[in-house]
């Protein structure tokens, strides 16, 4: 059995590694060159996540929720990279970057990210014990249906109607929209999960 703190760092390494892999594909898709390529992302992010958890532990002396928030952010980057990665993969495969199909693509991507999010947040971020409960899962799904609607609406509106980013390529606009949508939901989602879904 790995001690709790060591397990946190071990899981942070795993999350960082896979976040790096998904992120590399996303950056390649929007033609952003990353120094060191896939190696720098898949090796650098685990180190960054460990440092982030150490900082969160220090801040916990003043803010009791900061360790949980640190784990939430690490898991969130993994979930977001999965979400972004699947959206980019579907758009790349079908050559579609706007219009009604983007709604379906984003819902699929967000749903996979949310499923991964549930498992990481239940068993790591909030350390909720036991098997998934129907009431807990239903509340989690209900909350994320709301966030799916908000997230998808923002992505759809920006990619289809907004001219704010017309100087960017369609893949770049899609990812800018996704960043904005994700930022909107970050804090609300954390406190909703903490006080409603995984409350102890």
TINUFI-88964 format. One line per 2 residues: number of its first residue (from 1); their letters; for each residue y, x, z of N, C-alpha, C. Coordinates in Angstrom, 3 decimals. Last residue first. Example, Ala and Ser with C-alpha at 12.3 -4.5 7.8 and 13.67 -1.06 7.14 Angstrom:
// TINUFI-88964
2	sa	-2.250/12.850/7.080/-1.060/13.670/7.140/0.030/12.900/7.870; -5.690/13.190/7.800/-4.500/12.300/7.800/-3.300/13.200/7.800;
//
This chain:
// TINUFI-88964
200	xx	15.418/-18.968/3.002/14.353/-18.836/4.010/14.700/-19.638/5.257; 15.841/-19.762/-0.463/16.359/-19.709/0.907/15.182/-19.657/1.881;
198	xx	15.492/-19.769/-3.195/14.665/-18.872/-2.387/15.181/-18.731/-0.958; 17.296/-21.897/-3.997/15.918/-21.792/-4.477/15.044/-20.974/-3.538;
196	xx	19.770/-21.795/-2.500/19.111/-23.054/-2.872/17.634/-22.899/-3.182; 20.745/-19.262/-1.949/20.954/-20.326/-0.958/20.243/-21.637/-1.279;
194	xx	19.879/-17.577/-4.079/19.815/-17.138/-2.692/19.847/-18.309/-1.702; 20.419/-18.993/-6.418/19.042/-18.615/-6.089/18.908/-18.283/-4.605;
192	xx	23.218/-19.196/-6.166/22.401/-20.390/-6.283/20.955/-20.109/-5.920; 23.987/-16.543/-6.167/24.173/-17.314/-4.941/23.410/-18.635/-4.978;
190	xx	23.171/-15.847/-8.844/22.720/-15.115/-7.655/22.820/-15.974/-6.406; 24.565/-17.654/-10.497/23.105/-17.662/-10.476/22.578/-16.979/-9.217;
188	xx	27.210/-16.927/-10.064/26.761/-18.270/-9.733/25.259/-18.343/-9.614; 27.212/-14.298/-11.077/27.401/-14.541/-9.649/26.935/-15.934/-9.230;
186	xx	26.404/-14.728/-13.953/25.852/-13.732/-13.033/25.981/-14.128/-11.557; 27.455/-16.375/-15.964/26.406/-16.913/-15.095/25.962/-15.985/-13.966;
184	xx	29.352/-14.889/-17.342/29.757/-16.156/-16.726/28.747/-16.616/-15.678; 27.853/-12.832/-18.420/28.801/-12.536/-17.351/29.208/-13.800/-16.607;
182	xx	26.489/-14.168/-20.466/25.740/-13.618/-19.334/26.658/-13.353/-18.147; 28.548/-14.777/-22.251/27.742/-15.855/-21.669/27.003/-15.386/-20.418;
180	xx	29.411/-12.189/-22.938/30.331/-13.119/-22.277/29.545/-14.219/-21.562; 27.085/-11.243/-24.181/27.635/-10.549/-23.014/28.546/-11.486/-22.226;
178	xx	26.893/-13.014/-26.341/25.832/-13.013/-25.331/26.293/-12.317/-24.054; 29.117/-12.321/-27.830/29.010/-13.674/-27.288/27.991/-13.720/-26.153;
176	xx	28.332/-9.755/-28.523/29.543/-9.938/-27.724/29.506/-11.308/-27.051; 26.120/-10.403/-30.115/25.905/-9.705/-28.850/27.134/-9.746/-27.949;
174	xx	27.355/-11.700/-32.275/26.292/-12.362/-31.521/26.104/-11.718/-30.152; 29.032/-9.690/-33.201/29.614/-10.908/-32.639/28.587/-11.634/-31.779;
172	xx	27.092/-7.892/-34.155/27.987/-7.486/-33.074/28.614/-8.703/-32.401; 25.852/-9.340/-36.230/25.067/-8.932/-35.060/25.935/-8.528/-33.869;
170	xx	28.247/-9.717/-37.946/27.549/-10.832/-37.283/26.655/-10.414/-36.109; 30.827/-7.229/-37.150/29.707/-7.715/-37.947/29.013/-8.866/-37.225;
168	xx	34.339/-7.921/-36.463/33.033/-7.361/-36.135/31.964/-7.944/-37.057; 36.589/-9.315/-36.963/36.548/-7.955/-37.504/35.208/-7.271/-37.237;
166	xx	36.397/-11.690/-35.594/36.087/-11.701/-37.023/36.048/-10.319/-37.652; 36.549/-12.568/-32.971/35.851/-11.305/-33.239/35.513/-11.165/-34.729;
164	xx	37.863/-14.994/-32.949/38.375/-13.917/-32.104/37.787/-12.563/-32.479; 37.117/-17.265/-34.174/37.578/-16.187/-35.059/38.080/-14.987/-34.264;
162	xx	34.395/-19.471/-33.405/35.494/-18.619/-32.974/35.820/-17.531/-34.005; 32.152/-20.877/-34.361/33.495/-21.433/-34.534/34.643/-20.473/-34.233;
160	xx	29.742/-19.375/-34.067/29.886/-20.349/-35.145/31.327/-20.785/-35.403; 29.774/-17.634/-31.921/29.210/-17.163/-33.194/29.515/-18.097/-34.357;
158	xx	31.007/-19.226/-29.916/31.634/-17.975/-30.360/31.107/-17.532/-31.715; 29.224/-21.448/-29.701/30.641/-21.638/-30.011/31.260/-20.364/-30.579;
156	xx	26.735/-20.219/-29.063/26.892/-21.052/-30.267/28.354/-21.169/-30.665; 27.323/-18.942/-26.605/26.854/-18.161/-27.756/27.084/-18.936/-29.055;
154	xx	28.062/-21.197/-25.054/29.011/-20.103/-25.269/28.628/-19.289/-26.496; 25.709/-22.689/-25.134/26.956/-23.262/-25.645/27.979/-22.175/-25.948;
152	xx	23.892/-20.995/-23.848/23.719/-21.297/-25.267/24.992/-21.853/-25.883; 24.940/-20.984/-21.199/24.752/-19.746/-21.943/24.704/-20.010/-23.448;
150	xx	24.820/-23.740/-20.541/26.095/-23.017/-20.513/26.019/-21.775/-21.391; 22.062/-24.215/-20.858/23.038/-25.010/-21.606/24.386/-24.294/-21.675;
148	xx	21.036/-22.380/-19.047/20.664/-22.284/-20.461/21.674/-23.027/-21.319; 22.054/-23.350/-16.663/22.566/-22.069/-17.151/22.188/-21.842/-18.606;
146	xx	20.546/-25.735/-16.552/22.010/-25.789/-16.568/22.579/-24.506/-17.144; 18.052/-24.613/-16.452/18.368/-25.506/-17.568/19.885/-25.619/-17.704;
144	xx	18.184/-23.288/-14.050/18.265/-22.491/-15.267/18.415/-23.332/-16.526; 17.956/-25.373/-12.242/19.160/-24.552/-12.230/19.317/-23.793/-13.541;
142	xx	15.377/-26.260/-12.961/16.533/-27.131/-13.086/17.843/-26.356/-13.135; 13.822/-24.019/-12.297/13.896/-24.460/-13.696/15.127/-25.332/-13.907;
140	xx	14.264/-24.023/-9.518/14.592/-22.845/-10.320/14.772/-23.232/-11.784; 13.229/-26.515/-8.855/14.645/-26.246/-8.609/15.119/-25.048/-9.433;
138	xx	10.563/-26.088/-9.608/11.334/-27.164/-10.235/12.829/-26.934/-10.054; 9.794/-24.019/-7.906/9.811/-23.778/-9.348/10.654/-24.830/-10.061;
136	xx	10.007/-25.415/-5.456/10.783/-24.195/-5.701/10.927/-23.933/-7.190; 8.137/-27.439/-5.818/9.535/-27.779/-5.547/10.457/-26.601/-5.843;
134	xx	5.782/-25.947/-6.216/6.274/-26.843/-7.265/7.749/-27.159/-7.067; 5.803/-22.487/-5.385/5.714/-23.883/-4.978/6.332/-24.764/-6.060;
132	xx	3.915/-19.547/-5.995/5.029/-20.407/-6.409/4.791/-21.860/-5.984; 2.447/-18.255/-2.946/2.384/-18.632/-4.354/3.586/-19.498/-4.710;
130	xx	4.166/-16.013/-0.633/3.287/-17.099/-1.043/3.337/-17.366/-2.537; 7.632/-15.193/0.049/6.192/-15.017/0.169/5.431/-16.237/-0.344;
128	xx	10.316/-13.692/-1.486/9.779/-14.980/-1.055/8.257/-14.902/-1.081; 12.182/-11.599/-2.026/10.935/-11.370/-1.267/10.402/-12.665/-0.661;
126	xx	14.344/-11.567/-3.611/14.458/-12.371/-2.402/13.200/-12.324/-1.541; 13.487/-9.532/-5.495/14.870/-9.683/-5.044/14.954/-10.392/-3.693;
124	xx	10.542/-9.944/-5.595/11.214/-8.675/-5.311/12.612/-8.886/-4.745; 9.524/-12.480/-6.017/8.686/-11.520/-5.301/9.379/-10.195/-4.983;
122	xx	11.653/-13.942/-7.242/10.856/-14.506/-6.154/10.195/-13.404/-5.335; 12.630/-12.224/-9.226/13.500/-12.652/-8.137/12.722/-13.226/-6.958;
120	xx	10.408/-11.824/-10.896/11.066/-10.670/-10.263/11.915/-11.108/-9.071; 9.811/-14.504/-11.635/8.814/-13.665/-10.981/9.459/-12.497/-10.244;
118	xx	12.218/-15.382/-12.832/11.624/-16.107/-11.703/10.674/-15.202/-10.930; 12.567/-13.600/-14.978/13.512/-13.616/-13.863/12.913/-14.281/-12.631;
116	xx	10.587/-14.380/-16.718/10.514/-13.050/-16.120/11.401/-12.971/-14.875; 11.709/-16.871/-17.304/10.367/-16.775/-16.732/10.169/-15.436/-16.037;
114	xx	14.155/-16.086/-18.443/14.156/-16.855/-17.202/12.785/-16.800/-16.522; 13.341/-14.827/-20.816/14.060/-14.066/-19.791/14.029/-14.760/-18.441;
112	xx	12.260/-17.037/-22.096/11.388/-15.906/-21.760/12.041/-15.060/-20.670; 14.601/-18.589/-22.351/13.442/-19.111/-21.615/12.492/-17.991/-21.204;
110	xx	16.255/-17.044/-23.977/16.667/-17.304/-22.606/15.489/-17.776/-21.757; 14.797/-17.130/-26.392/15.085/-15.848/-25.730/15.416/-16.054/-24.260;
108	xx	14.826/-19.918/-26.906/13.558/-19.179/-26.786/13.776/-17.896/-25.991; 17.603/-20.365/-27.056/16.796/-21.075/-26.057/15.467/-20.359/-25.826;
106	xx	18.296/-18.761/-29.233/18.823/-18.438/-27.913/18.031/-19.129/-26.806; 16.932/-20.021/-31.348/16.670/-18.612/-31.029/17.097/-18.293/-29.600;
104	xx	18.154/-22.579/-31.283/16.718/-22.431/-31.022/16.389/-21.003/-30.618; 20.783/-21.792/-31.939/20.516/-22.539/-30.704/19.052/-22.376/-30.318;
102	xx	20.606/-20.702/-34.398/20.893/-19.780/-33.299/20.667/-20.467/-31.956; 20.301/-22.850/-36.128/19.110/-22.058/-35.764/19.351/-21.127/-34.577;
100	xx	23.030/-23.801/-36.422/22.092/-24.487/-35.541/20.844/-23.661/-35.198; 25.141/-20.803/-36.669/24.670/-22.132/-37.030/23.621/-22.666/-36.071;
98	xx	24.142/-17.306/-37.047/25.048/-18.371/-36.645/24.443/-19.714/-37.043; 22.375/-15.474/-38.055/23.225/-15.041/-36.956/24.226/-16.104/-36.504;
96	xx	19.344/-14.639/-39.592/20.247/-15.741/-39.219/21.036/-15.335/-37.974; 17.117/-13.182/-40.415/18.412/-12.946/-41.063/19.429/-14.034/-40.769;
94	xx	14.681/-13.251/-39.194/14.994/-14.368/-40.081/16.351/-14.218/-40.779; 14.645/-10.796/-37.789/13.489/-11.202/-38.580/13.845/-12.279/-39.605;
92	xx	17.122/-10.799/-36.451/16.805/-9.741/-37.416/15.686/-10.187/-38.358; 16.825/-13.005/-34.774/17.903/-12.992/-35.766/17.635/-11.964/-36.862;
90	xx	14.632/-12.124/-33.236/14.531/-13.334/-34.044/15.597/-13.376/-35.134; 15.762/-9.792/-32.072/14.545/-9.712/-32.886/14.411/-10.927/-33.788;
88	xx	17.912/-10.832/-30.597/18.159/-9.902/-31.698/16.964/-9.817/-32.638; 16.457/-12.397/-28.742/17.459/-13.007/-29.615/17.730/-12.123/-30.829;
86	xx	14.947/-10.384/-27.513/14.258/-11.431/-28.273/15.224/-12.135/-29.217; 17.046/-8.862/-26.336/16.094/-8.257/-27.271/15.399/-9.291/-28.128;
84	xx	18.343/-10.608/-24.571/19.064/-10.060/-25.720/18.087/-9.563/-26.782; 16.099/-10.983/-22.792/16.803/-12.106/-23.417/17.520/-11.647/-24.686;
82	xx	15.587/-8.358/-21.997/14.528/-9.146/-22.642/15.149/-10.292/-23.433; 18.026/-7.763/-20.832/17.595/-6.967/-21.981/16.465/-7.670/-22.732;
80	xx	18.026/-9.636/-18.749/19.032/-9.735/-19.799/18.616/-8.945/-21.033; 15.941/-8.676/-17.159/15.855/-10.020/-17.737/16.815/-10.176/-18.915;
78	xx	17.040/-6.155/-16.505/15.762/-6.262/-17.213/15.656/-7.619/-17.899; 19.357/-6.928/-15.174/19.479/-6.128/-16.388/18.187/-6.182/-17.200;
76	xx	18.179/-8.313/-13.018/19.002/-9.027/-13.989/19.178/-8.259/-15.278; 17.008/-6.342/-11.528/16.136/-7.320/-12.190/16.904/-8.057/-13.282;
74	xx	19.464/-5.138/-10.742/18.431/-4.372/-11.462/17.510/-5.312/-12.222; 20.699/-7.312/-9.428/21.341/-6.696/-10.594/20.330/-5.913/-11.421;
72	xx	18.907/-7.788/-7.331/19.193/-8.842/-8.300/19.794/-8.264/-9.581; 19.095/-5.454/-5.871/17.829/-5.750/-6.541/18.028/-6.807/-7.629;
70	xx	21.773/-5.840/-5.033/21.393/-4.650/-5.794/20.095/-4.872/-6.553; 21.555/-8.165/-3.544/22.336/-8.205/-4.776/22.014/-6.998/-5.653;
68	xx	20.048/-7.226/-1.416/19.489/-8.251/-2.295/20.231/-8.280/-3.621; 21.960/-5.474/-0.387/20.672/-4.956/-0.848/19.994/-5.944/-1.781;
66	xx	24.124/-7.208/0.296/24.274/-6.255/-0.813/22.950/-5.665/-1.301; 24.235/-8.962/2.408/23.556/-9.428/1.198/23.516/-8.381/0.089;
64	xx	25.768/-7.797/4.396/24.329/-7.940/4.621/23.559/-8.325/3.361; 28.049/-5.428/4.203/27.744/-6.704/3.544/26.231/-6.904/3.562;
62	xx	27.854/-3.154/5.808/29.075/-3.971/5.863/28.838/-5.372/5.276; 25.409/-2.153/5.356/25.928/-2.021/6.712/27.175/-2.882/6.905;
60	xx	25.057/-2.335/2.662/24.446/-3.381/3.488/24.913/-3.308/4.938; 25.997/-0.072/1.479/26.930/-1.186/1.591/26.401/-2.293/2.488;
58	xx	23.603/1.400/1.487/24.747/1.869/2.279/25.724/0.715/2.527; 22.118/-0.116/-0.325/21.626/0.050/1.046/22.751/0.501/1.975;
56	xx	23.595/0.227/-2.636/23.497/-1.115/-2.055/23.026/-1.053/-0.604; 23.073/2.938/-3.084/24.438/2.509/-2.787/24.427/1.132/-2.125;
54	xx	20.345/2.755/-3.680/20.779/3.561/-2.535/22.193/3.170/-2.109; 20.468/1.233/-5.995/19.813/0.678/-4.807/20.201/1.448/-3.544;
52	xx	21.787/3.048/-7.695/22.396/1.763/-7.379/21.797/1.129/-6.134; 19.899/5.066/-7.878/21.189/5.369/-7.250/21.898/4.080/-6.838;
50	xx	17.967/3.600/-9.280/17.656/4.142/-7.948/18.943/4.454/-7.191; 19.347/3.104/-11.672/18.956/1.983/-10.821/18.620/2.451/-9.402;
48	xx	19.618/5.699/-12.711/20.808/4.917/-12.376/20.472/3.773/-11.432; 16.942/6.295/-13.192/17.711/7.111/-12.251/18.940/6.345/-11.777;
46	xx	16.316/4.340/-15.153/15.620/4.360/-13.851/16.368/5.164/-12.794; 18.176/5.145/-17.243/18.369/3.912/-16.493/17.575/3.867/-15.184;
44	xx	17.122/7.563/-18.306/18.382/7.544/-17.562/18.573/6.299/-16.715; 14.800/6.990/-19.687/14.725/7.920/-18.560/15.976/7.845/-17.682;
42	xx	15.537/5.168/-21.601/14.338/4.858/-20.813/14.155/5.810/-19.634; 17.906/6.451/-22.626/17.936/5.119/-22.028/16.741/4.870/-21.109;
40	xx	17.079/8.943/-23.545/18.166/8.881/-22.564/18.217/7.517/-21.884; 15.075/8.165/-25.374/14.738/8.979/-24.201/15.815/8.859/-23.129;
38	xx	16.330/6.839/-27.429/15.453/6.069/-26.544/15.102/6.842/-25.274; 19.196/8.918/-27.688/18.358/7.838/-28.158/17.541/7.167/-27.071;
36	xx	20.960/10.941/-27.333/19.643/11.104/-26.726/18.686/9.989/-27.059; 23.580/8.679/-27.596/23.200/10.095/-27.455/21.866/10.228/-26.723;
34	xx	23.181/5.923/-29.643/23.140/6.344/-28.250/22.734/7.809/-28.177; 24.989/4.155/-31.993/24.202/5.362/-31.767/24.318/5.786/-30.303;
32	xx	24.731/0.950/-33.078/25.393/1.786/-32.075/24.481/2.964/-31.775; 23.823/-1.124/-34.806/24.272/0.179/-35.329/25.122/0.969/-34.346;
30	xx	22.621/-3.271/-33.751/24.060/-3.402/-33.996/24.686/-2.071/-34.414; 20.022/-2.307/-33.537/20.267/-3.485/-34.367/21.743/-3.660/-34.683;
28	xx	20.251/-0.285/-31.686/19.919/0.049/-33.068/20.257/-1.102/-34.007; 20.726/-1.826/-29.400/21.762/-0.909/-29.895/21.505/-0.510/-31.347;
26	xx	18.222/-3.154/-29.228/19.465/-3.912/-29.391/20.565/-3.023/-29.971; 16.447/-1.021/-28.835/16.312/-1.859/-30.025/17.606/-2.622/-30.292;
24	xx	17.428/-0.121/-26.351/17.442/0.770/-27.518/17.340/-0.036/-28.805; 16.882/-2.230/-24.640/18.275/-1.914/-24.972/18.369/-1.032/-26.207;
22	xx	14.109/-2.087/-24.387/14.712/-3.253/-25.042/16.141/-2.948/-25.489; 13.981/0.451/-23.073/13.277/0.197/-24.338/13.896/-0.969/-25.093;
20	xx	15.528/0.053/-20.736/15.895/1.067/-21.722/15.249/0.824/-23.071; 14.006/-1.853/-19.434/15.367/-2.198/-19.849/15.840/-1.228/-20.919;
18	xx	11.780/-0.313/-18.897/11.667/-1.379/-19.895/13.032/-1.905/-20.340; 12.942/1.496/-17.001/12.233/1.976/-18.189/12.185/0.901/-19.271;
16	xx	13.957/-0.180/-14.994/14.852/0.662/-15.780/14.216/1.138/-17.074; 11.602/-1.316/-13.971/12.623/-2.171/-14.570/13.563/-1.363/-15.463;
14	xx	10.379/1.029/-12.981/9.716/0.219/-14.009/10.737/-0.652/-14.746; 12.311/1.798/-11.083/11.957/2.704/-12.185/11.308/1.926/-13.319;
12	xx	12.226/-0.366/-9.362/13.477/-0.070/-10.058/13.223/0.848/-11.245; 9.687/-0.096/-8.334/9.962/-1.232/-9.211/11.263/-1.036/-9.982;
10	xx	10.167/2.234/-6.808/9.135/2.232/-7.843/9.378/1.103/-8.844; 12.084/1.342/-5.004/12.453/2.369/-5.967/11.446/2.442/-7.116;
8	xx	10.538/-0.564/-3.612/11.786/-0.949/-4.268/12.169/0.065/-5.339; 8.547/1.065/-2.579/8.181/0.062/-3.585/9.426/-0.400/-4.332;
6	xx	9.973/2.464/-0.696/9.439/3.200/-1.841/9.056/2.242/-2.954; 10.443/0.325/1.052/11.557/0.996/0.393/11.098/1.784/-0.820;
4	xx	7.734/-0.451/1.798/8.683/-1.370/1.189/9.782/-0.648/0.425; 4.993/1.726/0.830/5.998/1.250/1.783/7.099/0.480/1.072;
2	xx	2.148/0.648/-0.961/3.389/1.417/-1.042/4.376/0.858/-0.030; -1.198/0.851/0.000/0.000/0.000/0.000/1.246/0.886/0.000;
//
